[in-house]
Amino acid sequence: NAGVTQTPKFQVLKTGQSMTLQCAQDMNHEYMSWYRQDPGMGLRLIHYSVGAGITDQGEVPNGYNVSRSTTEDFPLRLLSAAPSQTSVYFCASRDGGTGTLGTEAFFGQGTRLTVV
Amino acid sequence: AQKVTQAQTEISVVEKEDVTLDCVYETRDTTYYLFWYKQPPSGELVFLIRRNSFDEQNEISGRYSWNFQKSTSSFNFTITASQVVDSAVYFCALRSNTGKLIFGQGTTLQVKP
């Protein structure tokens, strides 16, 4: 049982480059989300999805795009990388949609991204 | 607005000491979940506990215990007889009926041998 799988684990980008962080889950969870973790700031929500075809913005969405074409996959796209996007990115999934119903969130291993 | 505050940025203790990590939350919702996650040096996020707003019973799991008090909007986490392996960053988080999981800033716990 793989759970939540993120790729790559490490990435270095040059300013202005684009890339996609991949996230896949095999638990048939409806709810998926992306967070970034920065020192002293905890984890902040970038985008989330309550099901295939439905996405919405979180707390810090600027500079990122997402799509949810299948239940399993929720990729995060950086359109034009900036040094301010240097961070550790976590993908998470959980059962249940909006509201408080559902399980705890299961997290991927994280992607450490450096933009130079 | 939803908010989680972990006022303790870093805590350092000597092995076998007890340590309490504080968590204070803000929400206007009557139904919500509270969580604790552990992030060891390897970086992954490990789920520790979920508590719903209608269950104020304290929880004990081995050396870990949690004290949930709605009157003070607090959900504190105590490690009894700490061990070096407890060294990690600990996050408290809140999920209300928006479905979004809101994290505190995290508390770094260092347990020295």
Interface residues (C-beta under 8 A of the other chain):
Chain A: Y31 S33 Y35 G40 M41 G42 L43 R44 L45 Y48 V50 G58 V88 F90 A92 G96 G97 T98 G99 T100 G102 E104 A105 F106 F107 Q109 G110
Chain B: V4 Q6 T9 T31 Y32 Y33 F35 Y37 G43 E44 L45 F47 R50 N52 F91 R95 S96 N97 T98 G99 K100 L101 I102 F103 G104 Q105 G106
